[in-house]
C-alpha cells in the first residue's frame, strides 16, 4: 500500500482469508485504500513485523474480522494486531471512528475473545464477509471522513 495514512487495515485469522478477501475487494471497488497482507501488503524480503506495526500505527481505520476461527485460536499474530490497534485507539479522540469490528459468522459479542476496547463500539455482522450496499456506504463514509481529517491535519 502506497499510503498507509489513507488505508484501511484488515486483520484476520488465516482461516478467514476468503472472507477478508471479499471485504477487501468490495472496499477497493469503491475506491477505498485497503492494506491486505495477502495482496501485496507483504512482499518477499519485507521485515513483516515492522511493516505490519507501521501500517497499524498509520492506518485510518482498523477492521478486525471476528469469527469462530479467532475464537478457536488462543494465540495468533492477529491477536497482537488487535492489541496494537486497541492501544492506538486510546490516543484517538472519543467519538472518532477507528476500530470497526466485523463478525462473519454466529460468534456472539459477549463471548468474543477480543480486547475490551473493541466492545466500546458497534459491531457489524457480515455473513462470510459479504458486504451489503448499506454497510459499504457506511464504511466509505467513515473512510472518506477520516482521510479528509488526515489531509486537513497535514495541511495546517
MISEZA-103549 format. One record per residue: residue number from 0; x, y, z of N, C-alpha, C in turn. Coordinates in pm, whole numbers. Layout:
BEGIN
PT seq    n.X    n.Y    n.Z   ca.X   ca.Y   ca.Z    c.X    c.Y    c.Z
PT NUM      X      Y      Z      X      Y      Z      X      Y      Z
...
***
This chain:
BEGIN
PT seq    n.X    n.Y    n.Z   ca.X   ca.Y   ca.Z    c.X    c.Y    c.Z
PT   0     85   -118      0      0      0      0     89    123      0
PT   1     63    212    -90    150    326   -107    134    431      2
PT   2     18    445     58     -4    549    158    -79    492    278
PT   3     -4    445    377    -65    383    496   -157    480    567
PT   4   -129    610    558   -209    710    625   -346    730    566
PT   5   -377    657    458   -511    663    399   -574    525    389
PT   6   -510    426    447   -553    288    428   -642    237    541
PT   7   -723    140    504   -799     59    599   -715    -67    620
PT   8   -697   -108    745   -618   -227    777   -715   -341    808
PT   9   -706   -451    734   -786   -571    762   -703   -668    845
PT  10   -756   -709    960   -687   -803   1048   -775   -926   1065
PT  11   -718  -1044   1043   -798  -1166   1042   -711  -1288   1071
PT  12   -776  -1394   1114   -708  -1523   1127   -691  -1580    987
PT  13   -582  -1650    964   -554  -1701    829   -669  -1786    775
PT  14   -744  -1854    861   -857  -1936    817   -971  -1852    760
PT  15   -969  -1722    786  -1074  -1631    739  -1030  -1547    619
PT  16   -924  -1591    552   -870  -1513    440   -972  -1492    328
PT  17  -1055  -1590    303  -1154  -1577    196  -1255  -1467    227
PT  18  -1305  -1463    349  -1399  -1357    389  -1329  -1222    388
PT  19  -1204  -1217    433  -1127  -1092    432  -1109  -1044    288
PT  20  -1084  -1136    196  -1069  -1103     55  -1197  -1039      1
PT  21  -1313  -1095     36  -1441  -1038     -9  -1456   -893     38
PT  22  -1427   -871    164  -1437   -735    220  -1340   -643    149
PT  23  -1218   -687    133  -1115   -608     65  -1160   -570    -76
PT  24  -1207   -667   -151  -1245   -642   -291  -1359   -541   -301
PT  25  -1458   -552   -215  -1571   -458   -219  -1524   -317   -183
PT  26  -1443   -305    -80  -1394   -173    -41  -1307   -112   -150
PT  27  -1218   -191   -206  -1133   -140   -313  -1214    -98   -435
PT  28  -1319   -174   -467  -1402   -138   -582  -1474     -5   -560
PT  29  -1487     36   -434  -1549    165   -400  -1444    275   -391
PT  30  -1319    242   -417  -1213    343   -414  -1140    355   -282
PT  31  -1169    266   -187  -1105    270    -56   -969    201    -65
PT  32   -867    264     -8   -736    201      1   -740     99    114
PT  33   -703    -24     85   -706   -131    185   -569   -195    194
PT  34   -519   -209    316   -395   -283    338   -434   -426    370
PT  35   -402   -516    277   -438   -657    288   -311   -737    267
PT  36   -262   -799    373   -131   -864    367   -118   -968    257
PT  37   -227  -1036    225   -222  -1142    125   -222  -1088    -18
PT  38   -232   -958    -33   -244   -899   -167   -149   -781   -182
PT  39    -21   -808   -170     78   -703   -189    112   -626    -63
PT  40     42   -653     46     75   -585    170    211   -627    222
PT  41    239   -754    205    371   -807    244    435   -868    120
PT  42    559   -834     97    631   -884    -19    759   -954     25
PT  43    817  -1030    -64    941  -1103    -33   1047  -1006     18
PT  44   1109  -1044    126   1216   -964    182   1171   -857    280
PT  45   1038   -837    292    989   -736    387   1020   -777    531
PT  46   1048   -679    611   1055   -701    756    910   -695    803
PT  47    842   -808    795    697   -813    808    645   -759    939
PT  48    710   -789   1050    660   -741   1179    664   -588   1183
PT  49    775   -530   1142    788   -383   1142    688   -320   1046
PT  50    667   -382    930    575   -327    831    431   -331    883
PT  51    392   -439    944    256   -451    999    236   -349   1111
PT  52    332   -338   1199    321   -241   1309    308    -98   1254
PT  53    384    -66   1151    377     67   1091    239     90   1027
PT  54    188    -10    960     56      3    897    -53     27   1002
PT  55    -46    -44   1114   -145    -25   1220   -130    114   1282
PT  56     -7    159   1296     18    291   1354    -34    403   1264
PT  57    -33    381   1133    -66    487   1039   -202    475    970
PT  58   -267    359    977   -394    342    904   -502    434    960
PT  59   -605    460    878   -713    547    924   -828    469    986
PT  60   -845    344    945   -947    256   1004   -887    117   1021
PT  61   -930     49   1126   -882    -85   1156  -1003   -177   1164
PT  62  -1007   -279   1077  -1120   -372   1076  -1072   -509   1120
PT  63  -1102   -546   1246  -1072   -682   1291  -1188   -774   1250
PT  64  -1154   -887   1190  -1256   -984   1148  -1264  -1090   1256
PT  65  -1381  -1099   1317  -1404  -1186   1433  -1488  -1304   1387
PT  66  -1451  -1425   1434  -1519  -1545   1387  -1496  -1662   1483
PT  67  -1557  -1773   1450  -1530  -1895   1525  -1382  -1931   1514
PT  68  -1320  -1897   1403  -1176  -1925   1387  -1092  -1844   1484
PT  69  -1126  -1717   1505  -1049  -1638   1601  -1079  -1685   1743
PT  70  -1200  -1732   1766  -1235  -1786   1898  -1154  -1911   1929
PT  71  -1132  -1993   1827  -1062  -2120   1846   -912  -2102   1863
PT  72   -860  -1990   1818   -716  -1967   1825   -684  -1874   1941
PT  73   -630  -1931   2047   -596  -1853   2164   -466  -1776   2144
PT  74   -390  -1815   2042   -268  -1743   2005   -269  -1722   1855
PT  75   -210  -1615   1813   -201  -1586   1670   -155  -1443   1651
PT  76    -90  -1416   1539    -39  -1282   1515   -151  -1179   1510
PT  77   -270  -1220   1463   -383  -1127   1459   -414  -1074   1599
PT  78   -389  -1152   1702   -414  -1105   1839   -321   -989   1875
PT  79   -197   -995   1830   -105   -883   1851   -154   -761   1775
PT  80   -197   -781   1650   -252   -670   1571   -369   -605   1644
PT  81   -456   -687   1700   -574   -634   1771   -532   -551   1891
PT  82   -433   -600   1966   -386   -526   2084   -319   -394   2043
PT  83   -241   -398   1936   -177   -274   1888   -283   -171   1847
PT  84   -388   -216   1781   -496   -125   1741   -570    -71   1863
PT  85   -594   -156   1961   -662   -112   2083   -579     -8   2157
PT  86   -447    -29   2161   -359     70   2225   -361    202   2148
PT  87   -356    194   2017   -359    317   1937   -491    391   1957
PT  88   -601    317   1966   -733    378   1981   -741    464   2107
PT  89   -662    431   2209   -664    509   2332   -615    651   2310
PT  90   -536    674   2205   -485    809   2180   -568    884   2075
PT  91   -675    822   2028   -762    885   1930   -881    944   2004
PT  92   -921   1064   1966  -1029   1135   2033  -1156   1050   2041
PT  93  -1226   1063   2151  -1354    994   2170  -1450   1036   2059
PT  94  -1521    939   2006  -1618    968   1901  -1562    963   1760
PT  95  -1429    947   1747  -1367    936   1615  -1355    788   1581
PT  96  -1414    749   1469  -1412    608   1428  -1270    563   1399
PT  97  -1233    448   1450  -1105    386   1417  -1120    235   1409
PT  98  -1168    171   1515  -1186     26   1515  -1328     -6   1473
PT  99  -1341    -89   1369  -1472   -129   1317  -1481   -281   1317
PT 100  -1516   -341   1432  -1521   -487   1438  -1627   -545   1344
PT 101  -1588   -652   1275  -1676   -722   1182  -1682   -868   1224
PT 102  -1804   -919   1240  -1825  -1060   1273  -1877  -1128   1146
PT 103  -1813  -1239   1107  -1850  -1303    980  -1929  -1433    997
PT 104  -1967  -1465   1120  -2044  -1586   1145  -2134  -1563   1266
PT 105  -2164  -1669   1340  -2256  -1657   1454  -2187  -1627   1587
PT 106  -2062  -1590   1585  -1990  -1557   1708  -2065  -1444   1779
PT 107  -2088  -1465   1907  -2162  -1366   1987  -2065  -1271   2056
PT 108  -2100  -1145   2054  -2015  -1041   2111  -1979  -1067   2258
PT 109  -2075  -1105   2343  -2040  -1123   2485  -1933  -1230   2509
PT 110  -1928  -1332   2424  -1829  -1440   2441  -1702  -1419   2359
PT 111  -1699  -1319   2275  -1585  -1300   2185  -1457  -1271   2263
PT 112  -1350  -1334   2219  -1218  -1315   2280  -1149  -1200   2207
PT 113  -1180  -1079   2251  -1129   -957   2187  -1084   -859   2294
PT 114  -1000   -762   2256   -963   -658   2353  -1087   -581   2398
PT 115  -1088   -538   2523  -1202   -464   2578  -1238   -343   2492
PT 116  -1138   -280   2433  -1163   -160   2350  -1258   -189   2234
PT 117  -1259   -313   2184  -1347   -350   2074  -1494   -345   2117
PT 118  -1518   -362   2246  -1656   -366   2296  -1716   -226   2314
PT 119  -1637   -123   2296  -1687     13   2316  -1751     71   2190
PT 120  -1745     -5   2080  -1801     42   1953  -1900    -61   1897
PT 121  -1985    -14   1807  -2084   -101   1744  -2015   -201   1650
PT 122  -2060   -325   1655  -2006   -429   1568  -2095   -443   1445
PT 123  -2035   -488   1336  -2108   -512   1212  -2105   -660   1183
PT 124  -2219   -713   1142  -2227   -855   1103  -2231   -865    952
PT 125  -2131   -935    897  -2121   -956    754  -2100  -1106    731
PT 126  -2207  -1178    715  -2200  -1323    698  -2100  -1358    587
PT 127  -1999  -1435    621  -1894  -1479    528  -1822  -1364    458
PT 128  -1828  -1244    515  -1760  -1131    455  -1838  -1062    344
PT 129  -1965  -1095    330  -2049  -1034    227  -2096   -897    275
PT 130  -2053   -792    206  -2088   -655    246  -2215   -611    175
PT 131  -2311   -566    252  -2434   -511    194  -2406   -371    141
PT 132  -2488   -321     50  -2468   -184      0  -2471    -80    112
PT 133  -2555   -100    213  -2563     -5    324  -2433     -1    404
PT 134  -2378   -118    433  -2253   -125    508  -2139    -68    424
PT 135  -2138    -98    296  -2036    -44    207  -2039    109    212
PT 136  -2157    167    204  -2169    313    209  -2122    368    344
PT 137  -2155    298    452  -2112    342    586  -1960    340    597
PT 138  -1897    231    553  -1751    222    558  -1688    329    470
PT 139  -1744    350    351  -1691    452    260  -1702    591    323
PT 140  -1814    619    389  -1833    748    454  -1730    767    567
PT 141  -1712    664    650  -1615    673    760  -1474    692    706
PT 142  -1438    616    603  -1306    626    544  -1285    765    484
PT 143  -1382    815    408  -1371    947    346  -1354   1056    450
PT 144  -1432   1045    558  -1423   1144    665  -1284   1140    729
PT 145  -1235   1020    755  -1105   1007    822   -991   1055    733
PT 146   -994   1024    601   -883   1072    518   -893   1222    497
PT 147  -1015   1276    502  -1031   1422    496   -971   1488    618
PT 148   -989   1426    734   -932   1480    858   -781   1471    855
PT 149   -727   1362    800   -582   1345    790   -526   1452    697
PT 150   -591   1473    583   -545   1573    487   -546   1713    549
PT 151   -655   1745    618   -665   1878    681   -557   1897    786
PT 152   -529   1790    862   -427   1797    966   -288   1820    907
PT 153   -259   1757    793   -127   1772    733   -111   1903    658
PT 154   -220   1968    622   -212   2097    552   -195   2213    647
PT 155   -222   2193    775   -209   2302    873    -65   2338    898
***
